[in-house]
Amino acid sequence: MINKVILLGNLGAAPETKYTKNGSPVVTFNIATSERWKGKDGQPHELTEWHRIVTFSRLAEICEKYLFKGSKVYI
């Protein structure tokens, strides 16, 4: 069985970079995804969920270089 998730959202803050003992980068960041709908009463509603993303090695270097607060990302 395979679970697949596609996330499209915005970064809530700048990515945070740390390094492992052997010097390999690890970048973490949070993205917000939002869902909008109209309720039975006709009023608009919005639900925002936060997802913590962790990247390693070369992908971490790319994220560190190109991502910043507010960036739209597709994961």
C-alpha positions as CSV (number, residue, x, y, z in Angstrom):
1,M,0.0,0.0,0.0
2,I,1.3,3.5,-0.9
3,N,0.1,6.7,0.6
4,K,0.6,9.8,-1.6
5,V,0.2,13.4,-0.5
6,I,0.5,16.5,-2.7
7,L,0.8,19.8,-0.8
8,L,0.5,23.3,-2.3
9,G,0.9,26.1,0.1
10,N,3.0,29.0,1.4
11,L,5.9,29.1,3.7
12,G,5.1,30.7,7.1
13,A,8.7,31.6,7.9
14,A,12.2,31.4,6.4
15,P,13.7,27.9,6.2
16,E,15.9,26.9,9.1
17,T,19.2,25.2,8.3
18,K,21.1,22.8,10.6
19,Y,24.0,20.5,9.8
20,T,24.5,16.8,10.8
21,K,27.8,15.7,12.5
22,N,29.3,14.9,9.1
23,G,28.4,18.4,7.7
24,S,25.3,17.4,5.6
25,P,22.7,20.2,5.6
26,V,19.1,19.6,7.0
27,V,16.6,22.3,6.2
28,T,13.2,22.5,7.9
29,F,10.3,24.7,7.1
30,N,6.5,25.0,7.6
31,I,3.9,25.4,4.9
32,A,0.3,26.5,5.3
33,T,-2.4,24.9,3.2
34,S,-5.9,26.4,3.2
35,E,-9.3,25.1,2.3
36,R,-12.2,27.4,1.6
37,W,-15.9,26.6,1.3
38,K,-19.4,28.0,1.8
39,G,-21.4,26.6,4.7
40,K,-25.0,25.6,4.6
41,D,-25.8,29.1,5.8
42,G,-24.0,30.6,2.7
43,Q,-21.2,32.1,4.8
44,P,-17.6,31.6,3.6
45,H,-15.4,29.4,5.9
46,E,-11.6,28.8,5.8
47,L,-9.5,26.2,7.4
48,T,-5.7,26.5,7.5
49,E,-3.4,23.5,8.3
50,W,0.3,23.6,8.9
51,H,2.8,21.0,7.7
52,R,6.4,20.6,8.8
53,I,8.8,19.7,6.0
54,V,12.3,18.3,6.4
55,T,14.8,18.1,3.5
56,F,18.3,16.6,3.4
57,S,21.5,16.9,1.4
58,R,21.3,18.5,-2.1
59,L,17.5,19.2,-1.8
60,A,18.2,21.0,1.5
61,E,20.8,23.2,-0.2
62,I,18.2,24.1,-3.0
63,C,15.5,24.9,-0.4
64,E,17.9,27.1,1.6
65,K,18.9,29.0,-1.6
66,Y,15.5,29.6,-3.2
67,L,12.8,29.5,-0.5
68,F,11.9,32.4,1.7
69,K,8.9,33.5,3.9
70,G,5.8,33.6,1.8
71,S,7.1,31.4,-1.1
72,K,4.5,29.2,-2.8
73,V,5.7,25.6,-2.8
74,Y,4.4,22.4,-4.4
75,I,5.5,19.2,-2.6
